[in-house]
Amino acid sequence: MLPLMSRSQRSDPAPSRWAYRMTRFMLSPFLRRTVYFGIPTAVVVGAVALYASDVERREHIAGIYQDAYRSIIERPEFMVKVVAIHGASPALDLEIRDVLPVDLPMSQFDLDLQEIHSVLTELDPIAKARIQITQSGTIQIDVEERQPAFLWRNRDTLEVLDDSGAFVRFAVNRMDYPNLPLIAGEGADTQVPQAKSILAAARPIADRVRGLVYVGERRWNVLLENDQSILLPERNPVQAIERVLVLDQTQDLLARKVSVVDMRLSQRPTIRIAPDQIDQVIDTSLTSTENDPL
Amino acid sequence: MSELYESQRAMRAMRKAAMQRGVIAILDLGSTKVGCLVLRFDGMEPAIDADGITSLAGQSGFRVIGAATTRSRGIEFGEISSMAEAERAIRTALQSAQSMAKVRVDHVIASFSGGSPRSYGLTGEVGIENQLVTEQDIAHVLASCDVPDYGAGREVLHAQPVNFALDHRSGLSDPRGQIGHSLSTDLHMLTVDQKVIRDLAYCVKRCDLELAGVASSPYAAGLASLVEDEQELGAACIDMGGGTTSISIFMKKHMIFADTVCLGGDHVTRDISMGLQVPVATAEKIKTRNGGLYATGMDDRDMIEVGGETGDWEHDRRTVSRTELIGIMRPRVEEILEEVRARLDAAGFSHLPSQQIVLTGGASQVPGMDTLASRILGQQVRLGRPLRIHRLPQAYSGPTCSALVGLSLFAASPQDEWWDFEVPAQRYGQKSLRRALRWFKENW
């Protein structure tokens, strides 16, 4: 029988109780995860944090990164050297070159085409702009200018509008744009299409029309030579002016001493004679009744 | 009995916890070796088909991630004889299996063959109240079994319902939902010495582990080495180990009998050691290398160097013929098989429809064992080796490990036992009445 008291240390293949417990402890899932994942991660993160805690080092690294980045994007293949503008008048061309937020030569990667586009379309004379960067290092800008269609005399300015009513530029003098029809009145720029159709209807008397006035932001007056005016209704102004034209053709209305043709009530057109003429008209009618003064 | 019921239920709860963690250890305490497997359950089990059996018969839900065996120490005849030594053996096996699996294991299912297992067949019968058999009725009928007096120092290891009969129909495996008047059951109960189980539980506890189940190793060996139709039609599995030879009889996929003969391969080795005057280790070597059971003319001329290190030249140069060795081994093996025969006869194995006998275990590897066994036990004898389970190392696929593999199957899909069913409500009757009374007192 083996001695029950172990007096000599015999080597035993079995793990001792504490070695066994240690192995089991090391195999516990949390500890395994900590040793194999948690500690290495903590060491790496800690080292990086320690290194990056200094501002100079951070800037140094950022500088290295920036240098590398610039050296790539500033390669000659990516550089833009020329701005080419198509479809702009010389004055507009100069204006565009003035406002363009581009400092040539410049890398393609630094160009913000969206921004350029928004800057261009904010320019009043430009209706549409298309920008592209071509292979040869050129910014190609295709511009569609707004075409002046109306002169709008405001309270104290004279503005050129295109045929949608959009502002093109300020005009100094009426005679700079002798061909453009004149409109006036507050809010007239919002009703440019209607003005256009009224003028189109009034083509037979176009040489006598001096301008249109938008009254009370609701209806138009047509001003003619010799202080004559046609008051148009809010609705169907074109129809009203056509009626006036018909009257003019048949009755020679506008050639008479009529100062106002009031078409505001369509079922009751009214004419007014200028106050200083009224005596003459009455005289004429008294002297020659057979001649039908009106 | 209710104390046992509680402890078995506690073990089932442990097993459930282990399944949730997905890792469980399998420990087979044999007289020659202590084997340990670490199983990982990761829910690979496909959907169970109509037969309740998957394509791999429930073996695909787990895989072996750690395996180790060590020489057994402090275990004799399948029982722990020295606590400290057995504990060291368990520690060795478990630690190396654990470090192979790289996972800590907290739950263990153990098996042993000793403790002189004894089988009892129990019957019970109850009437069914509303004709439809429910789980409650099954619990009732299991509780109604008349438990024999199996002795004070013994404990129930397995109590499995083997058969249900409803009115005149017998052979039902699952009577739930069927309609009848009286339900009766046959229960197979296996008892072992209480001391053996307690020693085992204490050893496992000393290793900081939780016991999630205990099985008898003949049962486990039968699970692993009998193929499905043998389990269905009836067969006996004889697990010839080092210290014990254990017998289990299966019928209709249930174990119906288990017994252990306290004779095994170690006795053969000891005979050789005594007969040839050699140390036990040498005798074991001679047995495994040159052992046999049938002598032929060739064996007379086949001289075996016995060897020795005594310093006596004459003594160390002895040779024996293989015939002599066979002459020593055969009577002992015959004795073992005769003993097995006696146990099988006592169990009434000859009345079973199928007389298939499967030999497994380390001692069944002696050449000529199947021939000798078929002379003594009957014609239908084969050598069995365990089923393949997923990722089992090649070294563990031999017949020496059938109990280990069977225990893995047991861990993966245990059979219904008596304690898996709820205690019938009647048992609570008195207590619940008292509780109701107390409730009334407190509230009025």
Interface residues (C-beta under 8 A of the other chain):
Chain A: D12 P13 A14 P15 R17 Y20 R21 T23 R24 L27 S28 P29 R32
Chain B: T70 R73 R88 A89 R91 T92 L94 Q95 Q98 S99 K102 V103 R104 C207 D208
